[in-house]
């Protein structure tokens, strides 16, 4: 499985591609950051994020895109920029028919470090170890993007089994449209 992880941001949008399957060593295929100038007009910045993500999709041809789920922060302006960059990443993937998965920061931290409250240094250290890198990717947005891809590779099989079970149960459910059993 090849996954493009996207740590959305308007100034720095982390991107990283990891290949592998759960239970086997993973391989980093690329890591970087799509940057936009903070003094540029919002529309231009979103276009720059789109162009950067499109380049990564063209170059690495991922099977899945894993994006960090936007969560509430105290700074509304930061949340808006993050949400806008996140939407651009999802749109780029959707145009190509690439499935998108959203993972919360705590899910990613727990998957990679074992603790949903790990700090950025711990995430970077574990990404370095799991991908057998010489040093943690810089900046932290790049390491976070790789962590998202790792999280998706490890969690996707269980999520797929759960979705299949829910779908199977829904087709066999004896409940009628009025909420009573048939």
Secondary structure, 3 states (H helix, E strand, C coil): CEEEEEECCCCEEEEEEEECCCCCCCEEEEEEEEECCCCCCHHHHHHHHHHHHHHHHHHHCCCEEEEECCCCCCCHHHHHHHHHHHHHHHHHHHHCCCEEEEECHHHHHHHHHCCCCCCHHHHHHHHHHHCCCCCCCCCHHHHHHHHHHHHHHHHHHHHHHHHHHHHHHHHHCCECCCCCEC
